[in-house]
Amino acid sequence: MIFNTGCTKTATGFPEDFVPGSLTTLDEPLEMSGIAGGLPVTQKGIVRYDVQMPSAEIKTIEMDAYLMPQLKCCLISPQGY
C-alpha cells in the first residue's frame, strides 16, 4: 500500500481489495498515467482496508477506487478519502 499525494484516484491491482458486489464496468475505458505508467482501467468500485493507527487501534477505511489488474501494488489517494 503506497500513499501517493500525486495520485488523483485510488487504484489497486488486487480484486480482493474490493467490497463484494461493488465492482462495475466503466462506460469507457481509461488509461492511468503517472506512476501507473499508462495502464488500462476498465472497472471501479469500493475498496476497504484495515489500517493500524499509531495508538495500535485498527481503523477501517473505505473509498472509491479503480481496478487495474496489471498494477502490482495499491496506490492510495489521500485526497480521495
C-alpha positions in Angstrom: 0.0 0.0 0.0 1.5 3.3 -1.1 0.0 6.6 -0.1 0.6 9.0 -3.0 -0.5 12.6 -2.8 0.0 12.9 -6.6 -2.5 10.2 -7.3 -5.9 11.6 -8.3 -7.8 8.3 -7.7 -7.0 5.3 -5.6 -6.1 2.3 -7.7 -5.3 -1.4 -6.9 -4.3 -4.4 -8.9 -6.0 -6.7 -6.4 -9.7 -7.6 -7.0 -9.9 -9.0 -3.4 -9.4 -5.4 -2.1 -13.0 -4.5 -3.3 -16.1 -4.7 -1.3 -18.0 -7.7 -2.7 -20.6 -6.6 -5.3 -19.1 -3.1 -5.7 -17.2 -3.6 -8.9 -18.8 -2.1 -12.0 -17.6 -1.7 -15.6 -16.7 1.8 -16.8 -18.8 3.1 -19.7 -15.5 4.0 -21.4 -12.1 2.5 -20.6 -9.5 4.9 -19.1 -5.7 5.0 -19.1 -3.9 5.8 -15.8 -0.8 7.8 -16.4 2.0 8.8 -13.9 3.4 6.1 -11.6 0.9 3.6 -13.1 2.7 4.1 -16.5 -0.3 4.2 -18.8 -2.1 1.1 -17.5 -5.7 0.5 -18.6 -8.7 0.8 -16.3 -12.0 -0.9 -17.1 -13.6 -1.3 -13.7 -14.2 0.7 -10.5 -15.7 0.0 -7.1 -15.2 0.5 -3.3 -12.1 -0.8 -1.6 -11.9 -1.5 2.1 -8.7 -1.6 4.2 -7.9 -2.1 7.9 -5.2 0.3 9.0 -3.3 0.3 12.3 -3.0 3.7 13.8 0.0 4.8 15.9 -2.1 4.2 19.0 -2.4 0.5 17.9 -6.1 1.0 17.2 -7.4 -0.5 14.0 -9.4 1.7 11.7 -11.3 0.6 8.6 -11.2 2.9 5.7 -13.3 2.7 2.5 -13.0 4.7 -0.7 -13.8 4.6 -4.4 -11.0 3.0 -6.5 -10.1 1.7 -9.9 -9.2 -1.9 -10.5 -6.0 -2.1 -12.6 -5.1 -5.8 -12.8 -1.6 -5.1 -14.2 -0.8 -2.8 -11.2 1.4 -4.7 -8.7 0.6 -2.5 -5.7 -2.2 -0.4 -4.2 -1.9 3.4 -4.7 -3.9 5.3 -2.1 -5.0 8.9 -3.0 -5.3 10.6 0.5 -7.3 13.4 -1.0 -9.8 10.9 -2.4 -10.5 9.6 1.1 
